[in-house]
Amino acid sequence: MTSTAQQEISVSSSSGSRPVSKDAIINLDHGDPTMFESFWKEVGEAADITIPSWRTLSYFSDVSNFCWFLQPEFAHEARRLHNLVGNAVADDRFLVIGTGSTQLFQASLFALSPSDAPEPMSVVSAVPYYSSFPRITDYLRSALYRWSGDASKFEGDAYIEVVCSPNNPDGSIREAVLKSSNGKTIHDLAYYWPQYTPITAAADHDIMLFTVSKLSGHAGTRVGWALVKDVEVAKKMVKFIELNTIGVSKDSQLRAATILKAISDGYEDPDLQTKPGLKMFEFGRRLLSMRWQKLREAVKASGIFTLPDFESVHCKFTGETTEACPAFAWLKCEREGKEDCADLFKKHKILTRGGGHFGVESNYARVSMVDRDETFDLFIERLMSLR
């Protein structure tokens, strides 16, 4: 297995761009959510915002809130959307804004790690874990915490377990593996939205992380938020963000608030009920469902890959019984000798992220399902030709 220090995430001239020809390199290494572009073009002015040049000059947003850089408009729309979807308990929780959920993950580690402990706090997650967890944890070589690998193999009483559910990369629904009175958990719920998975209950955990990028596709806006039970933990998270970036861009927060409002309005505004095309979760669910069907057909035709199966369950938001349509496909190469799956794809000009990044063998690879239609269709075309 490749060590974390040796791994590199592929950023190339193909990142974020459309394939220029049938022979072009396809970059599906990232979860770049450009599939949502067509939806937001259809929404149009309802999700547009103009910010006058005189506005947002001050550092401060709401000095009555200890998270003084949180725009009240964003906090309102985030809670409104959670209440609409029913995916998380948002009322009576402290909302902390961050520059994406990555910063909030760092802030959570800072807040949960004792400053006077003789050893750094162990940070763990069950394999396959999100590839950035180890890199982010150890990036600054903090004396407060350190990456300690697979939660299922951890032996100890004090730890921070990161639970990603639905899980990146394999789409599985997860719960904490470890149980200890001295253990703490962070729940990364970036993909717990109806376009990706059935909503079975309102999540209610100590720290829950969300991000606009995976919710609506606005990855470039760089806004995430945390719902936190304990006020002292929330205050420490705010202090980390204050020291790290002196708050979060007001312009980004206002744009994100407008986006979240447009999503909720698509379901709650009577004037929009006659326009089913403005329901974002239906758009995402329909498109991902079609893509997963095409992918399973291509995988079956190739005869050399397998995919996880997902159980159909009742979704409380849609009222339907459906199976998950994750943002990533977790492919396993079934050829003898455990062939490197990412290398196999790379030979066919498809960039993916190999299993070593996620703490497992190299015969696995993660493939983004949320790129533009032309990129996805070209991927399926090449996948069908593999034997």
C-alpha positions, -999 to +999 in steps of 0.1 A: +000+000+000+013+034-009+022+056+021+003+088+026+035+109+022+041+095-013+005+101-026-004+130-048-038+141-058-040+147-095-044+183-106-038+188-143-048+210-172-079+188-175-091+197-140-125+215-142-126+216-180-146+199-206-129+172-228-118+189-260-119+157-281-128+120-279-091+113-271-088+139-243-077+131-208-107+127-185-101+139-150-124+121-125-100+122-096-118+152-080-154+154-069-158+186-090-196+190-090-201+206-124-231+184-132-252+210-114-244+238-140-274+230-162-298+232-132-286+266-121-288+279-156-324+269-156-330+286-122-315+318-136-321+351-118-338+335-088-304+325-075-285+356-086-272+382-062-257+416-066-236+429-038-231+467-037-195+479-034-201+496-001-215+465+015-195+438+035-166+462+043-165+454+080-149+423+094-180+418+116-213+403+107-232+399+140-215+409+172-243+396+193-233+361+182-200+345+194-195+334+158-192+371+150-184+365+113-215+345+106-240+363+083-275+360+098-290+354+064-269+323+059-277+309+093-314+313+086-313+296+052-292+267+064-315+260+093-345+264+070-331+239+045-323+213+072-358+216+085-373+212+050-352+181+042-352+166+077-316+154+074-302+170+106-314+186+139-306+222+133-326+241+158-311+246+193-277+239+178-248+263+174-240+270+138-203+277+129-195+289+094-162+279+077-143+282+045-155+249+033-159+218+055-121+213+053-115+243+076-143+232+099-127+197+101-094+214+112-114+236+137-131+205+151-098+188+157-085+219+174-116+222+196-117+185+206-080+181+214-069+189+250-042+215+251-025+200+281-024+163+271+010+145+273+005+130+238-012+142+207-049+131+203-052+101+179-075+108+149-090+077+133-115+067+107-127+033+094-113+022+060-119+031+033-117+066+047-118+100+029-084+105+014-079+140+027-084+131+064-048+119+070-033+147+049-052+175+066-047+160+101-009+158+097-003+187+074+008+212+102+024+185+123+004+197+153+013+188+188-024+186+196-034+157+173-020+132+148-034+107+123-036+072+137-052+053+108-080+027+106-105+031+135-113-006+134-077-014+143-072+014+169-063+003+204-067+031+230-092+050+251-087+086+239-093+094+203-112+115+178-131+093+153-142+108+120-174+093+107-182+101+070-218+092+062-226+086+034-190+076+031-165+090+007-154+069-013-178+040-012-212+056-004-220+034+026-240+046+056-218+046+086-218+048+124-190+052+148-168+021+152-153+029+186-171+033+219-154+050+248-163+076+273-130+094+265-135+092+227-150+120+206-166+119+172-169+143+142-196+134+117-189+145+081-224+146+065-214+164+033-234+139+012-264+133+034-288+150+010-316+135-010-299+135-044-273+111-030-290+089-005-324+083+011-330+105+042-340+080+069-338+103+100-326+137+112-290+132+122-283+144+158-246+142+166-221+164+186-205+179+156-220+176+121-202+191+090-219+202+058-207+220+027-223+240-001-200+224-027-217+189-024-251+202-016-256+225-046-224+222-067-210+256-057-176+243-048-159+275-057-179+295-032-159+278-004-186+278+023-193+250+048-210+249+082-211+229+113-240+221+137-225+218+172-242+207+204-217+220+230-212+257+232-176+255+245-166+233+215-183+257+192-165+287+207-131+269+203-140+262+167-148+299+162-115+308+178-096+286+153-113+302+123-107+336+138-070+329+141-067+310+108-086+334+084-101+361+106-136+348+097-152+337+064-159+358+033-191+377+037-196+378-001-194+340-002-219+337+027-244+360+010-241+341-022-245+308-004-275+321+015-291+330-019-284+296-033-299+278-002-329+301-004-335+292-040-334+255-032-359+258-004-381+282-024-383+255-051-403+234-026-420+260-004-428+290-026-464+285-040-454+305-071-428+280-080-448+248-074-458+248-111-422+246-121-409+211-112-376+218-130-367+241-101-365+213-076-328+207-071-329+174-053-351+159-079-328+171-106-297+157-089-315+124-080-328+119-116-294+126-132-274+105-108-299+076-110-294+075-148-257+077-145-255+049-120-276+027-143-253+034-172-223+027-150-236-006-138-243-016-174-208-007-185-192-025-155-212-056-163-201-054-199-164-050-191-164-081-168-133-069-149-148-045-123-173-047-095-193-020-076-209-019-042-246-027-040-270-005-021-301-015-002-334+002-012-348+021+018-377+046+025-367+082+021-387+105+045-381+135+023-393+121-011-417+095+004-402+069-020-383+037-015-350+041-033-313+032-032-283+054-029-268+072-059-235+083-044-213+111-058-185+087-063-182+052-077-160+028-058-146+004-084-127-028-077-106-044-104-112-081-102-083-092-124-059-117-110-028-103-092-047-073-078-039-050-107-035-013-098-070+001-107-060+037-110-030+028-133-053+007-155-076+037-159-047+061-165-035+039-194-069+048-210-065+085-202-089+084-173-076+100-140-090+085-109-080+082-072-064+049-062-072+028-032-040+037-014-053+072-007-082+056+012-062+032+033-069+001+012-053-020-017-045-005-050-070-027-069-097-001-059-102+033-074-127+061-068-144+078-098-163+110-096-200+107-107-207+145-106-188+159-136-205+174-167-225+151-190-200+151-218-172+140-194-193+113-179-205+100-212-169+098-225-159+079-194-187+053-199-177+050-236-141+041-226-152+019-198-173-002-221-142-008-243-121-022-214-118-060-213 
